[in-house]
Amino acid sequence: MRYRSSFCLKTLLLVAVFFTAVGVEAKGKAKGAGKRAKVKTGLDMLMQKPDALLKDKRLALIVNHSAVDSKGRHIIDLLHPKFKVAKIFAPEHGVRGEVDEHVSGEKDKKTGLPVISLYTRHKKAPDNADLADVDLLIFDIQEIGLRYYTYATTMVLAMKAAKAAGKKMLILDRPNMAAPLGVYGPVLESKFHGGFAGYYPIPISHAMTMGELANYYNNRFQIGADIEVVKLSGYKHSLFYDETGLPWRNPSPSITGMQSVLGYHLAGSLEALNISVGRGTTNPFQFFGAPFFDMKKIVTALNQAKLPGVKFYPAKFKPKRSAYSKETCRGFKLVVTNRRKVDPMRTMVTIAGILYNNLPEKNREKNWARIGNGIGDMAFIDAIAKGEKPEILVQKTQADVKAFEEERKKFLLYP
């Protein structure tokens, strides 16, 4: 009886410690978070004097559910019917952000406006016919600051389409959700250029807003589109999204909070492996696992690396959809305990190396090659597989990172 009581007490203490640790950001004030600012979005700034840019113009919107002002009002509801909204273009996940597969054409449920999908197998950008009855193309989508997050590619393709059709494009700027993590990662190698999950040769994390990135792309890669960025007010690159004072909208179905944003930065590039990244669970991009993993072995190895600002806990979970749907996965929960101390690149390559060593030997190399596009450099992922030390791997990226940081300076709109 004494043994059973002691065991129960220890179990309760472990559970309490676990939930204390994993609940670090549950109430919105993460360790390392500053005071909330009062940022105004590009949409807020546009609506202060909308007639100056929109009056008598036939408008097409490239937007999703994240296109809301600081009061939570959606751009479609703000512009229609006062202005001439001709059509809406839907990016990946759709106008309402509810779809994790290819998006079909539809009508907006609230206004009846036609919706044209930009996320089908054969269509990723407007064509000349789509823009024939349009004077001004407006882009307003929240992004999280990663090369492989597809909204930036949608923006680039729309800029090219606007250039080809001789139309002006307005980009309503929004914060980079994790800009304080900085620039990091290999530059996309040439074999992957032009892909939807990575279009131009930039590092994994660019630490720019969409407006800054649009100006950079337009100049650096000579798109030559007629674009205008409506700037944010009160924004600084030192702010994480939950420090801006803006309302939260999941930028995509599986980015459900700042822990998911951070998890996507730290390990989202590994999703192409034969693992679950927690899609279809309550903790997407925090749970990582597969039915074949030894979670104790993996968690021990991860914590022994003593990565700053993160902790790893054993996790057993059953996704409702996506990889290993309705199967029990074993792995780890990634918890960011202090986001100001995280070393994103060191964390990524450490996780990658440990997962490589725990993948089944059968088809391991073929499986491993699938992350080449996300990380962006095949030689780099080969070096991870060969067991090169994380600090050496990080050092290999520094020259390209510094060159990009220097080049991007002249396109930054905010301190």
C-alpha positions in Angstrom: 0.0 0.0 0.0 2.9 2.4 0.9 4.5 1.5 -2.5 1.3 2.2 -4.4 0.8 5.6 -2.6 4.4 6.6 -3.3 4.0 5.6 -7.0 0.8 7.6 -7.3 2.3 10.6 -5.7 5.3 10.5 -8.1 3.0 10.1 -11.1 0.9 13.1 -10.0 4.1 15.2 -9.6 5.4 14.2 -13.0 2.0 15.1 -14.6 2.0 18.4 -12.9 5.5 19.2 -14.1 4.6 18.1 -17.6 1.5 20.3 -17.9 3.3 23.3 -16.3 6.0 23.0 -19.0 3.7 22.4 -22.0 1.4 25.2 -20.9 4.0 27.9 -21.2 2.1 29.9 -23.9 -1.4 28.7 -23.2 -2.5 32.0 -21.7 -0.8 34.1 -24.4 2.1 35.6 -22.3 5.1 33.5 -23.3 8.4 33.7 -21.6 10.4 36.1 -23.6 7.3 38.0 -24.7 7.2 41.8 -24.4 4.3 44.2 -23.8 1.6 44.3 -26.4 2.0 47.0 -29.0 -0.8 48.7 -31.0 0.0 47.8 -34.5 -2.3 48.8 -37.4 -2.4 46.5 -40.5 -2.1 47.7 -44.1 -5.8 47.1 -44.3 -6.4 49.5 -41.3 -4.3 52.1 -43.0 -6.1 51.6 -46.4 -9.5 52.1 -44.8 -8.5 55.4 -43.3 -8.7 57.0 -46.8 -10.0 54.2 -49.1 -11.2 56.4 -51.9 -7.7 57.6 -52.7 -6.7 54.2 -54.0 -10.0 52.4 -54.6 -12.6 54.8 -56.0 -14.0 53.9 -59.4 -11.7 50.9 -59.6 -12.8 47.3 -60.4 -11.2 45.2 -57.7 -10.0 41.6 -57.4 -8.9 40.4 -54.0 -6.4 37.7 -53.2 -7.3 37.0 -49.6 -8.2 34.5 -47.0 -9.8 34.5 -43.5 -6.7 36.3 -42.1 -7.5 39.5 -44.0 -9.0 41.3 -41.1 -8.4 44.7 -39.6 -7.4 45.4 -36.0 -11.1 45.2 -35.0 -11.5 41.8 -36.6 -13.5 43.0 -39.6 -12.8 41.1 -42.9 -11.7 43.0 -46.0 -14.5 41.6 -48.1 -17.1 43.0 -45.7 -15.3 46.3 -45.5 -15.0 46.8 -49.3 -18.3 45.2 -50.6 -20.7 46.7 -51.7 -19.2 50.2 -51.2 -16.5 49.5 -53.8 -16.6 47.5 -57.0 -15.3 44.1 -56.0 -15.4 42.0 -59.2 -14.0 38.7 -57.8 -12.0 36.9 -55.1 -9.0 34.7 -55.7 -8.6 31.9 -53.1 -5.1 30.8 -52.1 -4.2 27.4 -50.4 -6.7 26.6 -47.7 -9.4 28.7 -49.4 -11.0 32.1 -48.6 -12.2 30.9 -45.2 -9.0 29.0 -44.4 -10.8 25.7 -43.8 -9.2 23.4 -46.5 -6.0 21.4 -46.2 -6.2 20.0 -49.7 -6.7 21.5 -53.2 -9.2 24.3 -53.3 -12.2 24.3 -55.7 -13.9 27.3 -57.2 -17.0 28.6 -55.4 -18.9 31.7 -54.4 -18.4 33.6 -51.2 -21.1 32.5 -48.9 -21.8 35.9 -47.5 -21.7 38.1 -50.6 -22.2 35.8 -53.5 -19.0 37.1 -55.2 -17.3 34.7 -57.5 -14.3 32.9 -56.0 -11.5 31.6 -58.3 -9.1 29.0 -56.8 -5.4 29.6 -57.0 -4.7 26.2 -55.5 -5.6 23.5 -58.0 -3.3 21.1 -59.7 -3.2 23.2 -62.9 -3.8 26.7 -61.7 -1.7 28.7 -59.2 -2.1 32.3 -60.6 -4.6 34.5 -62.3 -4.4 34.6 -66.1 -5.1 37.4 -68.4 -8.8 36.4 -68.8 -9.2 36.5 -65.0 -7.9 40.1 -64.9 -9.6 41.4 -68.0 -12.4 43.0 -66.0 -10.1 44.2 -63.2 -8.3 47.5 -62.6 -6.6 46.8 -59.3 -5.4 43.5 -57.7 -5.3 43.6 -53.9 -3.3 41.0 -51.9 -3.9 40.7 -48.1 -2.8 37.5 -46.5 -1.1 36.8 -43.1 2.2 34.9 -43.5 4.6 33.4 -41.0 7.9 34.2 -42.5 9.1 30.9 -44.1 10.2 30.2 -47.6 8.2 27.0 -47.8 4.9 28.6 -46.5 3.1 28.9 -49.8 1.3 32.3 -49.5 4.5 34.1 -50.5 4.6 32.0 -53.8 1.0 32.9 -54.4 2.0 36.6 -54.1 4.9 36.2 -56.5 2.8 34.5 -59.1 0.1 37.2 -58.7 2.8 39.9 -59.2 3.9 38.2 -62.4 0.3 37.9 -63.6 -0.4 41.6 -62.8 2.7 42.5 -64.8 1.7 40.4 -67.8 -1.8 41.9 -67.8 -0.7 45.4 -67.2 -2.5 45.8 -63.9 -1.5 47.5 -60.7 -1.2 45.4 -57.5 -1.8 46.6 -54.0 -0.2 44.7 -51.1 -1.7 45.3 -47.7 1.1 44.6 -45.3 0.9 42.4 -42.2 3.5 41.5 -39.5 5.9 38.6 -39.9 4.6 36.4 -37.1 8.1 35.3 -35.9 10.5 38.0 -37.2 12.5 38.0 -34.0 13.8 34.5 -34.9 15.8 36.2 -37.6 17.2 35.0 -40.9 18.4 31.4 -41.0 18.8 28.4 -43.1 20.3 27.3 -46.4 19.5 29.3 -49.6 17.2 27.3 -52.0 19.4 25.6 -54.5 18.7 25.9 -58.2 17.0 22.5 -58.8 14.1 23.7 -56.5 13.7 27.2 -58.0 10.1 27.9 -59.2 8.5 25.4 -56.9 5.3 26.2 -55.1 6.8 25.5 -51.7 9.9 27.6 -52.5 10.1 29.8 -55.5 13.2 32.0 -55.3 16.7 31.5 -53.8 16.4 32.9 -50.3 17.1 31.3 -46.8 14.5 29.2 -45.0 13.5 32.2 -42.8 13.6 35.7 -44.3 12.4 37.7 -41.3 10.6 40.2 -43.6 6.9 41.2 -43.9 5.1 40.3 -47.1 5.3 43.9 -48.2 9.1 44.0 -47.7 9.4 40.6 -49.4 7.3 41.8 -52.4 9.6 44.8 -52.9 12.7 42.6 -52.6 11.4 40.0 -55.1 10.2 42.7 -57.5 13.6 44.3 -57.6 16.0 41.4 -57.0 14.4 39.1 -59.5 13.3 41.8 -62.0 9.6 41.0 -62.0 8.9 44.7 -62.8 5.3 44.6 -61.5 3.5 47.9 -60.7 3.1 47.3 -57.0 2.4 49.5 -54.0 2.7 48.4 -50.4 0.3 49.9 -47.9 2.6 49.9 -44.8 1.8 48.8 -41.2 1.7 51.4 -38.5 3.5 50.9 -35.1 5.3 47.7 -36.2 8.9 46.6 -35.4 10.7 43.5 -36.4 11.4 42.8 -32.7 7.7 41.9 -32.2 6.3 38.4 -32.2 2.7 38.4 -33.6 1.1 38.0 -30.2 2.9 41.2 -29.1 1.3 43.3 -31.8 -2.2 43.7 -30.2 -3.8 42.4 -33.4 -6.5 39.7 -33.3 -5.4 36.1 -33.8 -6.6 34.3 -36.9 -5.1 30.9 -37.7 -3.0 31.7 -40.9 -3.7 28.1 -42.0 -5.7 25.2 -40.4 -2.7 23.7 -38.6 -1.1 26.9 -37.4 -3.3 27.3 -34.3 -1.2 29.5 -32.0 2.3 30.8 -31.4 3.6 27.4 -30.4 2.5 26.1 -33.8 4.2 29.0 -35.5 7.4 28.4 -33.7 7.2 24.6 -34.2 6.7 25.1 -37.9 9.8 27.3 -38.0 11.8 24.8 -36.0 10.8 21.6 -37.7 8.2 22.2 -40.4 10.8 21.6 -43.1 10.9 17.9 -41.9 7.2 17.3 -42.7 7.9 15.4 -45.9 9.5 12.6 -43.9 7.4 9.6 -43.2 6.1 11.1 -39.9 3.2 12.9 -38.4 3.8 16.6 -37.5 0.6 16.7 -35.4 -1.8 17.7 -38.2 -5.2 16.5 -37.1 -4.4 16.9 -33.4 -4.8 19.6 -30.8 -1.1 20.4 -31.0 -0.1 20.7 -34.7 3.7 21.3 -35.2 4.2 20.6 -31.6 3.6 16.8 -31.8 6.0 14.9 -34.0 6.0 11.1 -34.2 5.2 7.8 -36.0 4.0 4.4 -35.0 7.5 3.0 -35.3 9.4 5.5 -33.2 10.9 4.7 -29.7 9.8 7.9 -28.0 11.9 7.5 -24.9 15.1 7.1 -27.0 14.3 10.1 -29.2 13.3 12.4 -26.3 16.4 11.5 -24.3 18.6 12.3 -27.3 16.9 15.6 -28.0 17.1 16.8 -24.4 20.7 15.7 -24.1 21.5 18.2 -26.9 20.6 21.0 -24.4 19.1 23.3 -27.0 18.4 26.8 -25.7 14.8 27.9 -25.2 13.2 24.5 -26.0 12.2 21.3 -24.2 11.0 17.9 -25.4 8.5 15.6 -23.8 7.4 12.1 -24.6 4.2 12.2 -26.6 1.7 9.5 -27.7 -1.0 10.8 -30.0 -3.5 9.7 -32.7 -4.1 12.2 -35.6 -7.7 12.5 -36.8 -6.4 13.3 -40.3 -3.2 13.6 -42.4 -0.2 11.3 -41.9 -1.0 8.2 -39.9 -4.6 9.2 -39.5 -6.3 7.3 -36.6 -3.1 5.4 -35.9 -1.2 5.7 -32.6 2.0 7.7 -33.1 4.9 7.8 -30.6 7.4 10.6 -30.5 7.8 14.0 -28.8 6.1 17.2 -28.0 8.3 20.3 -28.8 7.7 23.1 -26.3 9.3 26.5 -26.7 10.1 27.7 -23.2 11.8 30.9 -24.1 11.5 32.0 -27.7 14.0 34.9 -27.3 16.7 32.3 -26.6 15.9 29.7 -29.3 18.5 29.0 -31.9 16.2 28.0 -34.8 18.8 26.5 -37.1 20.7 24.5 -34.5 17.3 23.2 -33.2 16.2 22.2 -36.7 19.4 20.3 -37.7 19.5 18.6 -34.2 16.0 17.3 -34.6 16.6 16.3 -38.2 19.7 14.3 -37.3 18.0 12.4 -34.5 15.0 11.6 -36.6 17.3 10.3 -39.4 18.9 7.9 -37.0 15.5 6.6 -35.9 13.9 6.1 -39.3 13.4 2.5 -40.5 16.5 1.4 -42.6 14.2 0.2 -45.4 13.7 3.2 -47.8 15.4 5.5 -45.4 17.5 7.3 -48.0 14.6 7.8 -50.3 12.5 9.1 -47.5 15.2 11.4 -46.3 15.7 12.9 -49.8 12.1 14.2 -49.6 13.0 17.0 -47.2 15.5 18.4 -49.7 12.9 20.9 -51.0 11.9 22.2 -47.5 15.5 22.6 -46.3 16.5 23.7 -49.8 19.9 22.1 -50.2 20.6 18.4 -50.9 24.3 18.6 -49.9 23.2 20.0 -46.6 20.7 17.3 -45.8 23.4 14.7 -46.8 25.7 16.3 -44.3 23.0 15.9 -41.6 22.6 12.2 -42.5 26.4 11.7 -42.2 26.3 13.0 -38.6 28.1 16.3 -39.0 27.9 18.3 -35.8 25.1 20.9 -35.6 27.4 23.8 -35.0 29.4 22.9 -38.2 26.1 22.6 -40.1 24.9 26.0 -38.9 28.3 27.6 -39.8 28.0 26.3 -43.3 24.9 28.5 -43.9 26.3 31.7 -42.4 27.9 33.3 -45.4 24.7 33.0 -47.4 22.6 34.2 -44.5 24.9 37.3 -44.0 24.8 38.1 -47.7 21.0 37.9 -47.7 20.8 40.0 -44.6 22.9 42.7 -46.2 20.9 42.7 -49.4 17.5 42.8 -47.7 18.4 45.9 -45.7 17.4 48.4 -48.5 14.0 46.8 -48.7 13.1 46.9 -45.0 10.2 49.2 -44.2 10.3 48.9 -40.4 12.9 49.2 -37.7 
